[in-house]
Amino acid sequence: MPVKKEIRAEFIKKLSFLYGSGEADRIFDGINDIINFYQPLIYKLSNNAGRAKFRENDIAFTTYGDQVSSENEKTLKVLNKFLGNYVSGLIKIIHILPFYPYSSDDGFSVIDYKEVKKENGGWEDIVSMGKNFNLMFDAVINHISAKSGWFGKYLAGDEAFRNFFIETGPSIDLSGVIRPRTLPLLTKFDTSKGEKWLWTTFSADQIDLNYESPDTLLAIIDVLLFYVSQGARVLRLDAIAYLWKKPGTKCVHLPETHEVIKLLRLILDESAPYVSIITETNVPHKDNISYFGKNGDEAQMVYNFSLPPLLAHAILMENSTFLSSWASSLEVPACGNTYFNFTASHDGIGVTPATGLLPQEEIDFLCKSTLARGGNISSKKNENGTESPYELNINYLSLLKADNDSSDAAAEKFMLSQAIMLSMPGVPCVYFHSLVGSVNFTEGVKISGAFRTINREKLDFKTLVKELSEKDSLRRKVYTRYRELLSVRAGEKAFSPDASFSFPLLHPSVFTVLRGFEKNENPLIAVHNLSSKSVRVSLKNIFEKYGAFNLFDLLSRRTIVPDEKSEFSVNPLEILWLKCSRP
């Protein structure tokens, strides 16, 4: 690939920072060879697409490749059938959780980066899905399976893999390392060269890769561009905050990690500018948004990890104060960058991202609520050797549902949370089990012994279709309401990631989002009553600042007419998406 002089200089600068000026030219040549190899394949897929730009109809959907199954069918084909029947026209981005062969952690201990798990199907099934949706692939590049070919070659003494993993020893002081697990950090392995202690941040089956070795970096770049050649439009960098290790530091958010992300962004900008990066960093909010980069030169999207715990707290307490305060602190990302909003995922609800945003007693309340509703709490190891809650392992609907709630009440409360998520600035992401109204999979936890299984139930396709068709089922009530919200959102420019946003506190029990007011961008007021009682809200301050508007609720299809004081009533748990037009 012909590289402009200034772009080559940028590559050399980044590589020199990571590996020294003496190695930079050689590594750049290796990167350029990889780009040149994949460029013809990428060009065919690009369709002359320009740089990635997200719009109001960019709504994502997270699912496992084997989320739904049917007898004698590959699971990706069954998933494609589900997507065609239930999300087509509503969802634009499909995030397929790791569909590669794996040995543990439901896919996040990858055996072979370039293979599709045979029970799922083949690359042809992925490519077929990519014809109807933009695909997000997981790049599980912090670690690889202990049963992978790469690790097997390392154990056998293959010189090409000699530096792929991080050798250290129990005598090295690693007490300052911060990690989201309480398992031992180091694991001992027998190799052809004797016993070796290796870095294993997440488990003994997930061996951390050594990015101090340029050969490791080049191998991973090859994997990422292979994913692009197979149709990936978004690359999700899993657990990326822990990528670079340096004894004597916390080994999280290191400058070298940020530089690697900048390097990957530069590679994609030059070879596949239509492809975006999203970073998965389940950490406090300030650290999380640092992955946008100082000049927007890292990830185009970051997970908005503080939203799920703060939103759950607000609904359980029927009080939006902490949620509104945090939301009001959200900064406008650099042009082209945006937040990735969600409530539920294949993992738990992060506690760490609420640190400093909720008082400790409110975090304790969330933990107690989780346990009371059938969930569990996972812990992490702190810098001082103590342990503290890391995530709430519970289905989001189950967390919000009171014991005495009917299916109607449970659906109403849950959909309130989803409407708030959909109204936030950024790209929204719907988890499979949220769309179909699932609850705690407690039986699965008993079988697997893993807390995260509670929100990872795999479903029979025919049974799911039957439950979605039953008039009074919780699944149908949630799915029907979700379809309505998604349809409305996708057609409103006020929900574009680029539209301005603010969060006036109209009432302690109401969460309000103003979208599109600053530049007269088809303005909209999203009003969400978290309370089980009706409340009165006033738009006086909004009208004084922006002028009076006619208000039309896009969901109930009715006009809202405030009284002479600019006030009106909002029913219990009501969602109002008020489109504003001049009288």
KOLVOPA-381653 format. One line per 3 residues: their letters; for each residue x, y, z of C-alpha. Coordinates in nm, 2 decimals, decimal comma. Example, Ala and Ser with C-alpha at 12.3 -4.5 7.8 and 13.67 -1.06 7.14 Angstrom:
2
AS = 1,23/-0,45/0,78 | 1,37/-0,11/0,71;
END
This chain:
583
MPV = 0,00/0,00/0,00 | 0,15/0,34/-0,10 | 0,18/0,54/0,22;
KKE = 0,20/0,91/0,23 | 0,51/1,05/0,39 | 0,32/1,21/0,68;
IRA = 0,13/0,89/0,75 | 0,44/0,68/0,75 | 0,59/0,93/1,00;
EFI = 0,29/0,88/1,23 | 0,34/0,50/1,21 | 0,71/0,53/1,29;
KKL = 0,64/0,77/1,58 | 0,40/0,53/1,75 | 0,62/0,22/1,68;
SFL = 0,92/0,40/1,82 | 0,73/0,48/2,14 | 0,64/0,12/2,18;
YGS = 0,95/-0,06/2,06 | 1,23/0,19/2,01 | 1,34/0,37/1,70;
GEA = 1,57/0,08/1,60 | 1,28/-0,15/1,55 | 1,02/0,09/1,41;
DRI = 1,11/0,06/1,04 | 1,11/-0,32/1,04 | 0,78/-0,34/1,22;
FDG = 0,62/-0,08/0,99 | 0,73/-0,30/0,69 | 0,56/-0,60/0,85;
IND = 0,24/-0,40/0,91 | 0,25/-0,28/0,55 | 0,29/-0,64/0,42;
IIN = -0,02/-0,75/0,61 | -0,22/-0,45/0,48 | -0,11/-0,53/0,13;
FYQ = -0,22/-0,89/0,17 | -0,57/-0,81/0,28 | -0,63/-0,49/0,08;
PLI = -0,78/-0,66/-0,23 | -1,03/-0,85/-0,01 | -1,11/-0,55/0,19;
YKL = -1,16/-0,33/-0,11 | -1,43/-0,57/-0,25 | -1,62/-0,54/0,07;
SNN = -1,58/-0,17/0,12 | -1,82/-0,07/-0,16 | -1,63/0,26/-0,17;
AGR = -1,76/0,34/0,18 | -1,61/0,65/0,35 | -1,52/0,69/0,71;
AKF = -1,76/0,54/0,97 | -2,04/0,78/1,07 | -2,32/0,67/1,31;
REN = -2,68/0,78/1,26 | -3,01/0,76/1,45 | -3,09/0,43/1,29;
DIA = -2,76/0,27/1,40 | -2,90/0,04/1,67 | -2,69/-0,26/1,78;
FTT = -2,80/-0,60/1,90 | -2,57/-0,84/2,10 | -2,61/-1,21/2,07;
YGD = -2,42/-1,53/2,09 | -2,37/-1,72/1,77 | -2,54/-2,02/1,93;
QVS = -2,80/-1,82/2,11 | -3,09/-2,01/1,95 | -3,08/-2,36/1,82;
SEN = -3,29/-2,60/1,62 | -3,24/-2,97/1,57 | -3,01/-3,06/1,28;
EKT = -2,93/-2,70/1,19 | -2,61/-2,50/1,24 | -2,68/-2,23/1,51;
LKV = -2,57/-1,94/1,29 | -2,83/-2,03/1,03 | -3,09/-2,05/1,31;
LNK = -2,98/-1,71/1,44 | -3,00/-1,56/1,09 | -3,36/-1,69/1,07;
FLG = -3,44/-1,53/1,40 | -3,28/-1,20/1,29 | -3,48/-1,20/0,97;
NYV = -3,81/-1,27/1,15 | -3,77/-1,05/1,46 | -3,52/-0,77/1,42;
SGL = -3,49/-0,69/1,05 | -3,57/-0,33/0,98 | -3,52/-0,25/1,35;
IKI = -3,16/-0,33/1,41 | -2,86/-0,23/1,19 | -2,56/-0,36/1,38;
IHI = -2,53/-0,73/1,49 | -2,26/-0,79/1,76 | -2,19/-1,16/1,75;
LPF = -2,01/-1,26/2,07 | -1,71/-1,49/2,01 | -1,81/-1,75/1,76;
YPY = -1,47/-1,91/1,74 | -1,36/-2,24/1,89 | -1,30/-2,18/2,26;
SSD = -1,22/-2,37/2,58 | -1,39/-2,17/2,85 | -1,56/-1,85/2,95;
DGF = -1,84/-1,89/2,69 | -1,62/-1,79/2,40 | -1,37/-1,55/2,56;
SVI = -1,09/-1,81/2,57 | -1,03/-1,85/2,20 | -0,86/-2,15/2,06;
DYK = -0,83/-2,03/1,70 | -0,90/-1,67/1,60 | -0,95/-1,76/1,24;
EVK = -1,20/-2,04/1,27 | -1,57/-2,06/1,33 | -1,68/-2,31/1,59;
KEN = -1,81/-2,60/1,38 | -2,13/-2,63/1,58 | -2,21/-2,27/1,48;
GGW = -2,14/-2,31/1,11 | -1,88/-2,15/0,89 | -1,75/-1,82/0,76;
EDI = -2,00/-1,84/0,48 | -2,28/-1,80/0,75 | -2,10/-1,49/0,89;
VSM = -2,06/-1,34/0,54 | -2,43/-1,42/0,47 | -2,54/-1,24/0,78;
GKN = -2,32/-0,94/0,68 | -2,53/-0,89/0,37 | -2,82/-0,77/0,58;
FNL = -2,65/-0,62/0,88 | -2,33/-0,44/0,98 | -2,13/-0,69/1,19;
MFD = -1,94/-0,64/1,51 | -1,67/-0,90/1,58 | -1,51/-0,96/1,92;
AVI = -1,13/-0,91/1,91 | -1,03/-1,11/2,22 | -0,67/-1,00/2,20;
NHI = -0,56/-0,96/2,56 | -0,54/-1,33/2,60 | -0,58/-1,66/2,42;
SAK = -0,68/-2,01/2,52 | -0,43/-2,25/2,69 | -0,55/-2,50/2,43;
SGW = -0,47/-2,28/2,13 | -0,22/-2,36/1,86 | -0,02/-2,05/1,95;
FGK = 0,02/-2,16/2,31 | 0,09/-2,52/2,21 | 0,37/-2,41/1,99;
YLA = 0,51/-2,20/2,28 | 0,50/-2,50/2,52 | 0,68/-2,71/2,25;
GDE = 0,96/-2,46/2,22 | 0,88/-2,32/1,87 | 1,11/-2,02/1,84;
AFR = 0,85/-1,82/1,64 | 0,63/-1,82/1,95 | 0,90/-1,78/2,21;
NFF = 0,80/-1,43/2,31 | 0,42/-1,45/2,26 | 0,35/-1,49/2,63;
IET = 0,46/-1,31/2,95 | 0,71/-1,51/3,16 | 0,77/-1,39/3,51;
GPS = 0,79/-1,55/3,85 | 0,63/-1,56/4,20 | 0,93/-1,36/4,34;
IDL = 0,84/-1,06/4,13 | 0,64/-0,80/4,33 | 0,31/-0,78/4,14;
SGV = 0,10/-0,67/4,44 | 0,01/-0,34/4,27 | -0,16/-0,50/3,98;
IRP = -0,53/-0,42/3,95 | -0,75/-0,68/3,79 | -1,12/-0,79/3,78;
RTL = -1,06/-1,13/3,93 | -0,95/-1,28/4,26 | -0,79/-1,59/4,11;
PLL = -0,40/-1,62/4,11 | -0,24/-1,38/3,86 | 0,03/-1,62/3,77;
TKF = 0,00/-1,98/3,65 | 0,28/-2,24/3,63 | 0,32/-2,44/3,31;
DTS = 0,55/-2,72/3,21 | 0,73/-2,63/2,88 | 1,00/-2,79/2,67;
KGE = 1,24/-2,55/2,85 | 1,12/-2,63/3,20 | 0,87/-2,48/3,43;
KWL = 0,75/-2,13/3,35 | 0,52/-1,89/3,54 | 0,30/-1,71/3,30;
WTT = 0,07/-1,40/3,33 | -0,30/-1,50/3,34 | -0,52/-1,20/3,42;
FSA = -0,85/-1,37/3,39 | -0,80/-1,75/3,45 | -0,54/-2,02/3,41;
DQI = -0,71/-2,11/3,08 | -0,67/-1,75/2,94 | -0,30/-1,68/2,88;
DLN = -0,21/-1,32/2,84 | -0,04/-1,22/2,52 | 0,29/-1,03/2,53;
YES = 0,27/-0,70/2,34 | 0,63/-0,61/2,42 | 0,71/-0,86/2,14;
PDT = 0,65/-0,70/1,80 | 0,58/-1,05/1,66 | 0,28/-1,07/1,88;
LLA = 0,16/-0,73/1,76 | 0,20/-0,83/1,40 | 0,01/-1,16/1,45;
IID = -0,28/-0,97/1,61 | -0,29/-0,71/1,33 | -0,31/-1,00/1,08;
VLL = -0,61/-1,14/1,28 | -0,79/-0,80/1,29 | -0,75/-0,74/0,92;
FYV = -0,87/-1,10/0,86 | -1,19/-1,01/1,05 | -1,23/-0,71/0,83;
SQG = -1,19/-0,92/0,52 | -1,47/-1,14/0,65 | -1,71/-0,86/0,69;
ARV = -1,65/-0,70/1,02 | -1,76/-0,33/1,03 | -1,69/-0,28/1,40;
LRL = -1,41/-0,44/1,60 | -1,48/-0,48/1,98 | -1,15/-0,47/2,17;
DAI = -1,23/-0,70/2,47 | -1,06/-0,63/2,81 | -0,83/-0,39/2,63;
AYL = -0,74/-0,18/2,94 | -0,52/-0,47/3,06 | -0,33/-0,51/2,73;
WKK = 0,02/-0,39/2,83 | 0,19/-0,52/3,14 | 0,47/-0,36/3,33;
PGT = 0,58/-0,49/3,67 | 0,58/-0,21/3,93 | 0,26/-0,05/3,78;
KCV = -0,11/-0,12/3,81 | -0,10/-0,28/3,47 | -0,42/-0,11/3,36;
HLP = -0,47/0,20/3,13 | -0,09/0,22/3,07 | 0,03/0,47/2,81;
ETH = 0,15/0,18/2,59 | -0,21/0,03/2,58 | -0,35/0,36/2,46;
EVI = -0,07/0,38/2,20 | -0,15/0,04/2,07 | -0,51/0,14/2,02;
KLL = -0,40/0,45/1,84 | -0,19/0,24/1,62 | -0,48/0,00/1,54;
RLI = -0,70/0,30/1,46 | -0,44/0,44/1,22 | -0,41/0,10/1,05;
LDE = -0,79/0,08/1,00 | -0,81/0,45/0,89 | -0,56/0,38/0,62;
SAP = -0,68/0,04/0,51 | -1,05/0,02/0,60 | -1,18/0,36/0,71;
YVS = -1,54/0,24/0,72 | -1,45/0,01/1,01 | -1,49/0,14/1,37;
IIT = -1,32/0,04/1,70 | -1,51/0,00/2,02 | -1,33/-0,05/2,35;
ETN = -1,47/-0,26/2,63 | -1,33/-0,12/2,96 | -1,54/-0,19/3,26;
VPH = -1,38/0,07/3,48 | -1,47/0,41/3,64 | -1,62/0,66/3,41;
KDN = -1,32/0,89/3,38 | -1,09/0,61/3,29 | -1,35/0,46/3,05;
ISY = -1,39/0,77/2,84 | -1,01/0,81/2,81 | -1,03/0,55/2,54;
FGK = -1,17/0,81/2,30 | -0,82/0,95/2,30 | -0,72/1,30/2,37;
NGD = -0,80/1,41/2,01 | -1,06/1,14/1,93 | -0,78/0,93/1,79;
EAQ = -0,85/0,60/1,97 | -1,19/0,43/1,97 | -1,49/0,57/1,78;
MVY = -1,71/0,42/2,05 | -1,67/0,34/2,42 | -1,92/0,14/2,63;
NFS = -2,11/0,37/2,86 | -2,05/0,14/3,15 | -2,19/0,38/3,42;
LPP = -2,53/0,38/3,27 | -2,65/0,03/3,37 | -2,59/0,06/3,75;
LLA = -2,70/0,42/3,77 | -3,02/0,35/3,58 | -3,11/0,05/3,78;
HAI = -3,05/0,25/4,10 | -3,27/0,53/3,97 | -3,56/0,30/3,89;
LME = -3,54/0,10/4,21 | -3,53/0,42/4,42 | -3,78/0,60/4,20;
NST = -3,53/0,89/4,20 | -3,32/1,02/3,91 | -3,09/1,26/4,10;
FLS = -2,77/1,06/4,07 | -2,85/0,95/3,72 | -2,92/1,30/3,60;
SWA = -2,62/1,44/3,77 | -2,39/1,19/3,60 | -2,56/1,23/3,26;
SSL = -2,52/1,61/3,29 | -2,14/1,56/3,32 | -2,12/1,37/2,99;
EVP = -1,89/1,55/2,75 | -1,95/1,58/2,38 | -1,70/1,34/2,22;
ACG = -1,48/1,45/1,93 | -1,65/1,45/1,59 | -1,72/1,10/1,47;
NTY = -1,69/0,95/1,82 | -1,98/0,85/2,04 | -2,10/0,65/2,34;
FNF = -2,22/0,29/2,32 | -2,53/0,27/2,55 | -2,66/-0,05/2,70;
TAS = -2,82/-0,18/3,01 | -2,77/-0,56/2,99 | -2,50/-0,77/2,84;
HDG = -2,36/-1,12/2,85 | -2,16/-1,01/3,15 | -2,29/-0,86/3,47;
IGV = -2,38/-0,50/3,57 | -2,05/-0,33/3,65 | -2,01/-0,19/4,00;
TPA = -1,68/-0,02/3,94 | -1,82/0,23/3,69 | -2,05/0,36/3,96;
TGL = -1,76/0,44/4,19 | -1,76/0,81/4,27 | -2,10/0,85/4,11;
LPQ = -2,31/0,67/4,38 | -2,23/0,69/4,75 | -2,11/0,36/4,90;
EEI = -2,44/0,31/5,08 | -2,62/0,33/4,74 | -2,38/0,08/4,59;
DFL = -2,45/-0,15/4,89 | -2,82/-0,11/4,82 | -2,77/-0,23/4,46;
CKS = -2,58/-0,53/4,59 | -2,85/-0,62/4,84 | -3,12/-0,57/4,58;
TLA = -2,93/-0,81/4,35 | -2,90/-1,08/4,61 | -3,27/-1,04/4,72;
RGG = -3,38/-1,09/4,36 | -3,19/-1,41/4,30 | -2,86/-1,27/4,17;
NIS = -2,50/-1,30/4,28 | -2,20/-1,06/4,33 | -1,86/-1,11/4,17;
SKK = -1,56/-0,96/4,33 | -1,23/-0,81/4,22 | -0,89/-0,78/4,38;
NEN = -0,79/-0,43/4,48 | -0,44/-0,27/4,48 | -0,41/-0,31/4,86;
GTE = -0,49/-0,68/4,84 | -0,85/-0,65/4,96 | -1,16/-0,76/4,76;
SPY = -1,46/-0,55/4,66 | -1,77/-0,60/4,44 | -1,69/-0,59/4,07;
ELN = -2,02/-0,67/3,90 | -2,38/-0,76/3,98 | -2,47/-1,10/3,82;
INY = -2,84/-1,08/3,75 | -3,08/-1,04/3,46 | -3,17/-0,67/3,42;
LSL = -3,54/-0,73/3,41 | -3,52/-0,95/3,72 | -3,33/-0,68/3,90;
LKA = -3,60/-0,43/3,84 | -3,90/-0,66/3,90 | -4,05/-0,66/4,25;
DND = -4,17/-0,99/4,40 | -4,53/-0,88/4,37 | -4,51/-0,73/4,02;
SSD = -4,75/-0,88/3,76 | -4,61/-0,95/3,41 | -4,76/-0,62/3,30;
AAA = -4,59/-0,43/3,58 | -4,26/-0,60/3,52 | -4,27/-0,53/3,15;
EKF = -4,37/-0,17/3,21 | -4,08/-0,11/3,45 | -3,83/-0,28/3,24;
MLS = -3,93/-0,10/2,92 | -3,90/0,23/3,11 | -3,53/0,14/3,16;
QAI = -3,49/0,05/2,79 | -3,66/0,37/2,67 | -3,41/0,58/2,88;
MLS = -3,12/0,38/2,73 | -3,25/0,45/2,38 | -3,29/0,82/2,45;
MPG = -2,93/0,87/2,56 | -2,67/1,03/2,32 | -2,48/0,77/2,13;
VPC = -2,55/0,43/1,97 | -2,79/0,21/2,17 | -2,73/-0,17/2,20;
VYF = -3,00/-0,42/2,29 | -2,90/-0,75/2,44 | -3,08/-1,06/2,31;
HSL = -3,24/-1,15/2,64 | -3,36/-0,79/2,68 | -3,54/-0,80/2,35;
VGS = -3,72/-1,12/2,43 | -3,80/-1,05/2,79 | -3,59/-1,32/2,96;
VNF = -3,55/-1,35/3,34 | -3,28/-1,50/3,57 | -3,15/-1,84/3,44;
TEG = -3,08/-1,96/3,79 | -3,08/-2,33/3,69 | -2,79/-2,26/3,46;
VKI = -2,58/-2,11/3,74 | -2,63/-2,42/3,94 | -2,51/-2,64/3,65;
SGA = -2,22/-2,42/3,54 | -2,11/-2,28/3,87 | -2,04/-1,95/3,69;
FRT = -2,24/-1,65/3,81 | -2,25/-1,49/3,46 | -2,45/-1,78/3,33;
INR = -2,76/-1,62/3,49 | -2,79/-1,40/3,18 | -2,65/-1,63/2,92;
EKL = -2,93/-1,89/2,87 | -2,93/-2,05/2,52 | -3,28/-2,10/2,38;
DFK = -3,47/-2,35/2,16 | -3,59/-2,16/1,86 | -3,93/-2,33/1,83;
TLV = -4,00/-2,28/2,20 | -3,90/-1,91/2,18 | -4,12/-1,85/1,88;
KEL = -4,41/-2,01/2,06 | -4,36/-1,80/2,38 | -4,33/-1,48/2,17;
SEK = -4,66/-1,55/2,01 | -4,85/-1,61/2,33 | -5,07/-1,31/2,40;
DSL = -5,02/-1,29/2,78 | -4,66/-1,39/2,80 | -4,39/-1,16/2,94;
RRK = -4,18/-1,23/2,64 | -4,45/-1,10/2,40 | -4,53/-0,79/2,61;
VYT = -4,16/-0,69/2,62 | -4,09/-0,77/2,26 | -4,40/-0,59/2,13;
RYR = -4,32/-0,27/2,33 | -3,95/-0,29/2,22 | -4,05/-0,30/1,85;
ELL = -4,24/0,02/1,90 | -3,96/0,20/2,07 | -3,70/0,09/1,81;
SVR = -3,92/0,18/1,52 | -3,98/0,53/1,66 | -3,62/0,59/1,75;
AGE = -3,47/0,49/1,42 | -3,68/0,76/1,24 | -3,60/1,06/1,46;
KAF = -3,30/1,27/1,37 | -3,31/1,41/1,73 | -3,17/1,07/1,83;
SPD = -2,87/1,10/1,60 | -2,54/1,06/1,80 | -2,44/1,40/1,67;
ASF = -2,75/1,58/1,80 | -2,70/1,80/2,11 | -2,81/1,68/2,45;
SFP = -2,88/1,80/2,80 | -3,05/1,66/3,11 | -3,26/1,92/3,30;
LLH = -3,39/1,79/3,64 | -3,76/1,87/3,60 | -3,85/1,66/3,91;
PSV = -3,65/1,42/4,13 | -3,86/1,12/4,01 | -3,84/1,22/3,64;
FTV = -3,54/1,16/3,41 | -3,55/1,41/3,12 | -3,34/1,42/2,81;
LRG = -3,33/1,71/2,56 | -3,21/1,62/2,22 | -3,14/1,84/1,93;
FEK = -3,21/2,18/2,08 | -2,88/2,37/2,04 | -2,88/2,38/1,66;
NEN = -3,26/2,34/1,61 | -3,19/1,98/1,51 | -3,56/1,86/1,51;
PLI = -3,57/1,90/1,89 | -3,73/1,64/2,12 | -3,80/1,62/2,49;
AVH = -3,78/1,26/2,63 | -3,96/1,25/2,97 | -3,95/0,93/3,18;
NLS = -4,14/0,90/3,51 | -3,95/0,66/3,74 | -4,22/0,69/4,01;
SKS = -4,52/0,46/4,08 | -4,72/0,79/4,12 | -4,82/1,06/3,88;
VRV = -4,61/1,37/3,89 | -4,64/1,73/3,76 | -4,35/1,87/3,56;
SLK = -4,29/2,22/3,43 | -4,13/2,31/3,10 | -4,11/2,68/3,19;
NIF = -3,73/2,70/3,20 | -3,70/2,51/2,87 | -3,96/2,74/2,70;
EKY = -3,79/3,05/2,84 | -3,46/2,94/2,69 | -3,57/2,80/2,36;
GAF = -3,92/2,94/2,31 | -4,26/2,77/2,32 | -4,33/2,45/2,13;
NLF = -4,62/2,23/2,04 | -4,56/1,89/2,19 | -4,66/1,56/2,02;
DLL = -4,59/1,23/2,19 | -4,44/0,99/1,93 | -4,54/0,68/2,14;
SRR = -4,90/0,74/2,24 | -4,96/0,96/1,92 | -5,13/1,23/2,12;
TIV = -5,07/1,60/2,17 | -4,96/1,72/2,51 | -5,09/2,06/2,61;
PDE = -4,92/2,22/2,92 | -5,13/2,45/3,13 | -5,07/2,83/3,17;
KSE = -4,78/2,75/3,40 | -4,62/2,53/3,13 | -4,70/2,23/3,35;
FSV = -4,85/1,89/3,27 | -4,89/1,55/3,44 | -4,69/1,24/3,37;
NPL = -4,85/0,91/3,47 | -4,67/0,64/3,68 | -4,38/0,49/3,48;
EIL = -4,49/0,67/3,17 | -4,26/0,73/2,88 | -4,31/1,05/2,67;
WLK = -4,10/1,12/2,36 | -4,22/1,47/2,28 | -4,15/1,60/1,93;
CSR = -4,13/1,97/1,94 | -4,26/2,20/1,67 | -4,32/2,58/1,66;
P = -4,68/2,70/1,71;
END
